[in-house]
Amino acid sequence: MEKNCEGINFTALDFETANSSRASICQVGLVRVENGKIASEMRQLIKPEGRFDARFVQIHGIDERAVKNAPRFCDFWEEMRPMLGPAVVAHNAAFDISCLRAETEHYGLAPEDFEYYCTLKLSRKFLPSLASHRLEEVAKYMGIADFKHHDALDDARACAMIFMKLAEKFDISQTSKNFLRCISPGGRKVPPSQSRQRDVQVSFQSLKRIPPETDFPLMLFPKNTFPKKLPKRSNSRKRTQIENCLDFDFSDIDFTKTFSVTGIFRSISRREVENLIMYMGGRVSPKVDSQTDYLIVGSVIPPSWERGEYGTQIDAALELGTVSLIAESHFLSFF
């Protein structure tokens, strides 16, 4: 991207969802910018397969009646797809890009390859003096006219204007991410459809026993390191509240992989989680990067999640697209 706005070609997008599932898009807003000017706009209601959560309806005003005759995401995809290249812009792109990824994976759609930018992160980087970097606050600071927040088209239009103003003043050339570039722990590019497939090569029963040839002292973990009582594993259980907030992975965990830990835990401390991972043979990394396979997330939901701000660890996992999010309860079900 050049600083001169006349050379900018991109599409700003925004999604509204019916519930906390990323694969529940109920409205799409698209604003196509060519040579620094808005060339076309599109607002489309989408009929999600899941239910509408009353809390989300209260935010954006879209309910089952509004989308009764709307197309499903897969039916709208071919109309939307040509607008996604060569660059896409969103405010809090970790959310919108994860929605796009979730829907394309859910319906088995072949996504376009594009670079994407996040105006939330850009505004944090280049406008650090702002008290808040929410879309409406950044738009207000930049003198962008009033818009209806949580209307997908209005949000996408505001995002497009913010991006053009930032691109005109600052060098944003090194701030993009690639939608399809999923890197495996070995450094090999893999398609997104394969990025979450975990080949468990060692049985969990064998992992739970320390082999006789282990050369570290048995008192590596002091007495009472682990909690005395942990929930028993069950194949049939109700999802906890936090498990409905993000796209968590509920498949078997390969404890030979690399883990990171984040959040506030309800029934176990973070230190105990890390000890359990090491006890099972896993590696613990202090931060999420391209080598991370799993991110264990505590079950206490912080208030910031209601604003779509999940923290650097979860944002990094969502952007990479190769990290499996594991809820606290699912992690503990293996012990």
SULLIN-V758722 format. One line per field, one symbol per residue. ss: DSSP state (H for helix, E for strand, - for the rest). phi: phi as a letter, one per 30 degrees, with the letter a starting at -180 (. if undefined). A space follows every 10 residues. Layout:
ss = ???
phi = ???
This chain:
ss = ----HHH--E EEEEEEE--- ----EEEEEE EEEE--EEEE EEEEEE---- ---HHHHHHH ---------- E-HHHHHHHH HHHH--EEEE --HHHHHHHH HHHHHHH--- ----EEEEHH HHHHHH---- ----HHHHHH H--------- -HHHHHHHHH HHHHHHHHH- ------EE-- -EE-----EE -HHHH----- ---HHHH--- -------HHH ---------- ---------- -HHH------ -------EEE EE-E-----H HHHHHHHHH- --EE------ ---EEEE--E --HHHHH--- -HHHHHHHHH ---EEEEHHH HH---
phi = .cddddccba bdbacccdad dddbecabbb bccbhibdca bbbbdbcddd dcdedddddc icbeddcecd ddeddceddd edddcdbbbb cidedddddd ddddddcicc ddcacbbcdd dddddcbddd dbcdeddddd ddideebddi cedddddddd ddddddddcb dcdccdbcdc dccdedicdb dedcdcdcdd cbddddddcd dedeccddce cdeidcddbb eddbdcaddd eddccbddcc ddccdcccbb bbjccccadd dddddddddd jdcccdbdbd cdcbbdcddd ddedddcicc jdddeddddd iccddcdedd edddb
